[in-house]
Amino acid sequence: MRVAVIGSSGQLGRDLMAMGRQSRLDVIGLAHDEVDVTAPESIREALVRTNPQVVVNCAAYVRVDECEQSVEQAFAVNAVGAFHVARAAAVIGALCTYISTDYVFDGEKKQPYTEDDVPNPINVYGASKLTGEFLTKQGGGAWLIVRVSSLFGKGGARAKGGNFIDSILAKAAAGEELQVVDDLRISPTYTRHAAQALIQLISERSTGTLHLANSGATTWYKFAEAALRLAGLGQYQIKSISSHQVARRARRPLNSALSTRYVTGSTSGLPPWEAALEEYLRERNAVVETSSRNPPY
């Protein structure tokens, strides 16, 4: 099966490329400098040329606070761009998979959100991604909507300059004061695990709307605390603060944790977020050790 990954240089896109190759799929990466989702001709040319059976649209304008001021750009990429991808995929008969977000929900629910809960975004980013969901469905072909939450993975998000865990560990190592919000509930999700599940779904040509998130819920504060402890930096103290103490343009949902109907084998959902964090830190340390043994000179 040939799979085209739009946004292949992003955090999830990189792991999706790697997991696809491990699964012996013919995976074609289409990075930002190779295809422009806001330009219909660019998308059509790329998909006709590569002729995939599945298209995974990981492209996104993900700077949540900037979206509040760059509304037109956010919707151009996350919504109208999603429509262009879906239309082009429909022309070649490919399944269009759109990567969405937990931010389509308003955070008023006390329990994790399921696929059956009604979205109600409270910021421009969430609204643009929800519109992207609707427009993907209007593309005229088969579609799969996958919502993910609080991603962390190797290299971090290109647009954000890294991931939350790496930032916390770097600040602790530098002796900086650590302040993290403790009133926003999330489902931290390892991109490697999300990518593995995505490969299964697209291999089966699954359709509909699914959540993919590591199981369980926590806060950003407890997530950071766990990362420091597992990394052997538990001596560093983190100050717990409220989200109201952080100056941000965009509101965040108080609860954006996700639950899922996704089942693999006899297991429902992805592994617990704590196990995912441990696995990520082990692999991160392995990369650091390898780099130190093979210096770039």
Rosetta blueprint (number, residue, H / E / L):
1 M L
2 R E
3 V E
4 A E
5 V E
6 I E
7 G L
8 S L
9 S L
10 G L
11 Q H
12 L H
13 G H
14 R H
15 D H
16 L H
17 M H
18 A H
19 M H
20 G H
21 R H
22 Q H
23 S L
24 R L
25 L L
26 D E
27 V E
28 I E
29 G E
30 L E
31 A L
32 H L
33 D L
34 E L
35 V L
36 D L
37 V L
38 T L
39 A L
40 P H
41 E H
42 S H
43 I H
44 R H
45 E H
46 A H
47 L H
48 V H
49 R H
50 T H
51 N L
52 P L
53 Q L
54 V E
55 V E
56 V E
57 N E
58 C L
59 A L
60 A L
61 Y L
62 V L
63 R L
64 V H
65 D H
66 E H
67 C H
68 E L
69 Q L
70 S L
71 V H
72 E H
73 Q H
74 A H
75 F H
76 A H
77 V H
78 N H
79 A H
80 V H
81 G H
82 A H
83 F H
84 H H
85 V H
86 A H
87 R H
88 A H
89 A H
90 A H
91 V H
92 I L
93 G L
94 A L
95 L E
96 C E
97 T E
98 Y E
99 I E
100 S E
101 T E
102 D H
103 Y H
104 V H
105 F L
106 D L
107 G L
108 E L
109 K L
110 K L
111 Q L
112 P L
113 Y E
114 T L
115 E L
116 D L
117 D L
118 V L
119 P L
120 N L
121 P L
122 I L
123 N L
124 V H
125 Y H
126 G H
127 A H
128 S H
129 K H
130 L H
131 T H
132 G H
133 E H
134 F H
135 L H
136 T H
137 K H
138 Q L
139 G L
140 G L
141 G L
142 A L
143 W E
144 L E
145 I E
146 V E
147 R E
148 V E
149 S L
150 S L
151 L E
152 F E
153 G L
154 K L
155 G L
156 G L
157 A E
158 R H
159 A H
160 K H
161 G L
162 G E
163 N L
164 F H
165 I H
166 D H
167 S H
168 I H
169 L H
170 A H
171 K H
172 A H
173 A H
174 A L
175 G L
176 E L
177 E L
178 L E
179 Q E
180 V E
181 V E
182 D L
183 D L
184 L L
185 R E
186 I E
187 S L
188 P L
189 T E
190 Y E
191 T H
192 R H
193 H H
194 A H
195 A H
196 Q H
197 A H
198 L H
199 I H
200 Q H
201 L H
202 I H
203 S H
204 E L
205 R L
206 S L
207 T L
208 G E
209 T E
210 L E
211 H E
212 L L
213 A L
214 N E
215 S E
216 G L
217 A L
218 T E
219 T E
220 W H
221 Y H
222 K H
223 F H
224 A H
225 E H
226 A H
227 A H
228 L H
229 R H
230 L H
231 A L
232 G L
233 L L
234 G L
235 Q L
236 Y L
237 Q L
238 I E
239 K E
240 S E
241 I E
242 S L
243 S H
244 H H
245 Q H
246 V L
247 A L
248 R L
249 R L
250 A L
251 R L
252 R L
253 P L
254 L L
255 N E
256 S L
257 A L
258 L E
259 S L
260 T L
261 R L
262 Y L
263 V E
264 T E
265 G L
266 S L
267 T E
268 S E
269 G L
270 L E
271 P E
272 P E
273 W H
274 E H
275 A H
276 A H
277 L H
278 E H
279 E H
280 Y H
281 L H
282 R H
283 E H
284 R H
285 N H
286 A H
287 V H
288 V H
289 E H
290 T H
291 S H
292 S H
293 R H
294 N L
295 P L
296 P L
297 Y L
